[in-house]
């Protein structure tokens, strides 16, 4: 007769062996991630939101029913953050504890700094590897207007939390382009008096400008050289990113 204690010990040894294999594979992954720094163009940020979204979506589509989606996203977010930190600096700039909590869930172990409300664009542009985490646009959150004023060129790269879907409470803003690709949504600022694109969703309004979400491609441009009062020459995209993650 099989001894239950022997079966328990054998099963635990098998689990330990798998853990050891997983750790070795993670070390290999981190080494490959570190090598990416030399392969990427000079000045390009380590964080690639589109790549991260595709990776997480692929894994969510492959996972078994016994592996909770929230656990998968948390585990790989930690692994992705470690990979990014092997390639260069990564700093989360947060306005308040609520945004800091969301940022730490999205980028575990990444260092945080206080976001300077008055000079947040300059701080984000000049801090190597910075990702500014700001509250979702709304009646009392009009920071999005700053993205079409003279100054550093920043883009909205994604929204948080990554999971669960459709519960966004913050935006990630960083330097560099956020180009339109099929399947992405665009956040666009235009004059409130201009006609809305077909199917567009209004996210916020403020002082003659409207922020909307659309699936149509809209030109991205850097901040204007002259001051912006209450009118834009044309609709301007301030970010393009993929819709929320989904199961399957």
C-alpha positions as CSV (number, residue, x, y, z in Angstrom):
1,X,0.0,0.0,0.0
2,X,1.3,3.5,-0.9
3,X,2.2,5.6,2.1
4,X,0.3,9.0,1.9
5,X,3.3,10.7,3.5
6,X,5.6,9.4,0.6
7,X,3.1,10.7,-2.0
8,X,3.0,14.1,-0.3
9,X,6.8,14.3,-0.1
10,X,7.1,13.2,-3.8
11,X,4.5,15.8,-4.9
12,X,6.3,18.5,-3.0
13,X,9.6,17.5,-4.6
14,X,8.1,17.8,-8.0
15,X,6.7,21.2,-7.2
16,X,10.2,22.3,-5.9
17,X,11.7,21.1,-9.2
18,X,9.2,23.1,-11.2
19,X,9.9,26.2,-9.1
20,X,13.7,25.7,-9.8
21,X,13.0,25.4,-13.5
22,X,10.8,28.5,-13.4
23,X,13.5,30.6,-11.6
24,X,16.1,29.5,-14.2
25,X,13.7,30.5,-17.0
26,X,13.1,33.9,-15.4
27,X,16.8,34.5,-15.1
28,X,17.1,33.7,-18.8
29,X,14.3,36.0,-19.7
30,X,15.8,38.9,-17.7
31,X,19.2,38.3,-19.4
32,X,17.5,38.6,-22.8
33,X,15.5,41.6,-21.7
34,X,18.8,43.3,-20.7
35,X,20.3,42.7,-24.1
36,X,17.4,44.6,-25.7
37,X,18.9,47.9,-24.6
38,X,21.8,47.5,-27.0
39,X,19.4,46.5,-29.8
40,X,17.0,49.5,-29.4
41,X,17.6,52.8,-31.1
42,X,19.5,55.3,-28.9
43,X,17.1,57.4,-26.7
44,X,14.2,55.0,-27.1
45,X,12.3,54.3,-23.9
46,X,12.5,50.8,-22.4
47,X,8.8,50.7,-21.8
48,X,6.7,49.8,-24.9
49,X,3.0,49.8,-23.9
50,X,1.9,48.2,-27.1
51,X,4.3,45.3,-26.7
52,X,3.2,44.9,-23.0
53,X,-0.5,44.8,-24.0
54,X,0.1,42.3,-26.7
55,X,2.1,40.1,-24.4
56,X,-0.5,40.1,-21.6
57,X,-3.4,39.6,-24.0
58,X,-1.6,36.6,-25.6
59,X,-1.1,35.0,-22.2
60,X,-4.7,35.7,-21.1
61,X,-5.9,34.0,-24.3
62,X,-3.7,30.9,-23.5
63,X,-4.2,30.5,-19.7
64,X,-6.2,27.7,-18.2
65,X,-9.4,28.3,-16.3
66,X,-7.7,27.4,-13.0
67,X,-5.3,30.3,-13.4
68,X,-7.0,33.6,-12.3
69,X,-6.7,36.4,-14.7
70,X,-5.8,38.9,-12.0
71,X,-3.0,36.7,-10.8
72,X,-1.6,36.3,-14.3
73,X,-1.6,40.0,-14.9
74,X,0.0,40.7,-11.5
75,X,2.7,38.1,-12.0
76,X,3.7,39.2,-15.5
77,X,3.5,42.9,-14.6
78,X,6.1,42.2,-11.9
79,X,8.3,40.3,-14.4
80,X,7.9,43.0,-17.1
81,X,8.9,45.7,-14.6
82,X,12.0,43.7,-13.6
83,X,12.8,43.4,-17.3
84,X,12.4,47.1,-17.9
85,X,14.6,48.0,-14.9
86,X,17.4,45.9,-16.4
87,X,17.3,48.1,-19.5
88,X,17.5,51.5,-17.8
89,X,15.9,53.8,-15.3
90,X,12.2,53.6,-14.6
91,X,10.5,56.1,-12.3
92,X,6.8,56.5,-11.5
93,X,5.7,60.1,-10.9
94,X,2.5,60.2,-8.8
95,X,0.3,63.0,-7.7
96,X,-1.3,61.4,-4.6
97,X,-1.5,58.0,-2.8
98,X,-4.4,56.8,-5.0
99,X,-2.3,57.1,-8.1
100,X,0.8,55.7,-6.4
101,X,-1.2,52.6,-5.4
102,X,-2.3,52.0,-9.0
103,X,1.2,52.7,-10.3
104,X,2.8,50.2,-7.9
105,X,0.3,47.5,-8.9
106,X,1.1,48.1,-12.6
107,X,4.8,48.4,-12.1
108,X,5.8,46.5,-8.9
109,X,9.2,47.4,-7.4
110,X,9.6,50.4,-9.6
111,X,10.6,53.5,-7.6
112,X,8.2,56.4,-7.2
113,X,8.5,60.2,-6.8
114,X,6.1,63.0,-6.0
115,X,4.7,64.6,-9.1
116,X,5.2,68.4,-9.2
117,X,1.7,69.6,-10.1
118,X,2.9,73.0,-11.4
119,X,5.8,71.7,-13.5
120,X,4.7,68.1,-14.2
121,X,5.4,68.2,-17.9
122,X,8.9,69.4,-17.5
123,X,9.5,67.0,-14.7
124,X,8.3,64.0,-16.7
125,X,10.3,65.0,-19.8
126,X,13.5,65.6,-17.9
127,X,13.4,62.6,-15.5
128,X,15.0,59.6,-17.3
129,X,12.5,56.7,-17.6
130,X,9.7,58.7,-16.1
131,X,6.0,57.7,-16.3
132,X,3.6,60.3,-14.9
133,X,0.5,58.7,-13.4
134,X,-2.5,61.1,-13.4
135,X,-6.2,60.8,-12.6
136,X,-8.7,60.2,-15.3
137,X,-9.9,63.3,-17.1
138,X,-13.1,64.7,-15.6
139,X,-14.9,67.9,-14.5
140,X,-12.1,68.6,-11.9
141,X,-9.2,67.0,-13.8
142,X,-8.2,69.2,-16.8
143,X,-4.5,68.4,-17.0
144,X,-5.1,66.9,-20.4
145,X,-5.3,70.4,-21.8
146,X,-1.6,70.9,-21.0
147,X,-0.7,68.3,-23.6
148,X,-1.5,70.8,-26.4
149,X,0.2,73.8,-24.8
150,X,3.7,74.9,-25.6
151,X,6.3,72.7,-23.8
152,X,7.6,69.2,-23.8
153,X,5.9,66.7,-26.1
154,X,4.2,64.0,-24.0
155,X,1.6,61.4,-24.8
156,X,-1.0,59.3,-22.9
157,X,0.3,55.8,-23.3
158,X,-2.2,53.7,-21.5
159,X,-4.7,53.7,-18.6
160,X,-4.7,52.0,-15.2
161,X,-5.4,49.5,-13.7
162,X,-4.5,47.0,-16.3
163,X,-6.9,44.5,-14.7
164,X,-9.9,44.2,-14.2
165,X,-11.0,45.7,-17.6
166,X,-13.1,48.8,-17.9
167,X,-12.3,50.2,-14.5
168,X,-9.8,52.8,-15.4
169,X,-8.9,55.3,-12.7
170,X,-5.6,56.8,-14.0
171,X,-3.6,57.6,-17.1
172,X,0.1,56.9,-17.8
173,X,1.8,59.8,-19.6
174,X,5.4,59.8,-20.9
175,X,7.7,61.2,-23.5
176,X,7.8,59.8,-27.0
177,X,5.2,59.0,-29.6
178,X,2.1,56.8,-29.2
179,X,1.5,56.0,-32.9
180,X,-1.9,54.9,-34.2
181,X,-2.2,51.2,-35.2
182,X,-5.2,49.1,-36.2
183,X,-7.2,48.2,-33.1
184,X,-6.0,51.1,-31.1
185,X,-8.2,53.9,-29.7
186,X,-7.2,57.6,-29.9
187,X,-7.7,60.3,-27.4
188,X,-8.2,63.5,-29.3
189,X,-8.5,67.2,-28.3
190,X,-10.6,69.4,-30.6
191,X,-12.6,72.6,-30.4
192,X,-16.0,72.1,-28.8
193,X,-17.7,73.8,-31.7
194,X,-16.2,71.3,-34.3
195,X,-18.2,68.3,-35.5
196,X,-17.4,65.1,-33.7
197,X,-16.0,62.0,-35.6
198,X,-18.6,59.3,-36.1
199,X,-18.8,57.1,-33.0
200,X,-16.7,59.3,-30.9
201,X,-17.2,59.3,-27.1
202,X,-16.8,62.6,-25.2
203,X,-14.5,62.1,-22.1
204,X,-14.2,65.7,-20.8
205,X,-14.9,69.3,-21.7
206,X,-13.1,72.4,-20.6
207,X,-13.0,76.1,-21.7
208,X,-13.9,75.6,-25.3
209,X,-12.0,72.3,-25.8
210,X,-13.3,68.7,-25.8
211,X,-11.4,65.5,-25.1
212,X,-12.9,62.6,-27.0
213,X,-12.2,58.9,-27.7
214,X,-12.3,57.6,-31.2
215,X,-11.2,54.6,-33.2
216,X,-10.2,56.8,-36.1
217,X,-6.6,57.8,-36.9
218,X,-6.0,61.4,-36.0
219,X,-2.8,63.4,-36.6
220,X,-0.4,63.7,-33.7
221,X,1.6,66.9,-33.4
222,X,4.0,68.3,-30.9
223,X,2.9,71.1,-28.6
224,X,2.5,74.4,-30.5
225,X,5.3,77.0,-30.5
226,X,2.9,79.8,-29.6
227,X,0.5,79.9,-26.7
228,X,-2.9,78.1,-26.9
229,X,-5.9,80.1,-25.8
230,X,-9.2,78.4,-26.4
231,X,-9.0,77.2,-30.0
232,X,-7.0,74.6,-31.9
233,X,-6.2,74.7,-35.7
234,X,-7.2,71.1,-36.0
235,X,-8.0,68.0,-33.9
236,X,-4.9,66.7,-32.2
237,X,-4.2,63.3,-30.8
238,X,-2.7,63.2,-27.4
239,X,-2.4,59.4,-27.2
240,X,-3.2,56.1,-28.9
241,X,-3.4,52.8,-27.0
242,X,-5.1,49.5,-27.1
243,X,-8.5,48.9,-25.5
244,X,-8.6,47.1,-22.1
245,X,-7.4,43.5,-21.8
246,X,-9.9,40.8,-22.3
247,X,-10.1,37.1,-21.5
248,X,-9.9,34.8,-24.5
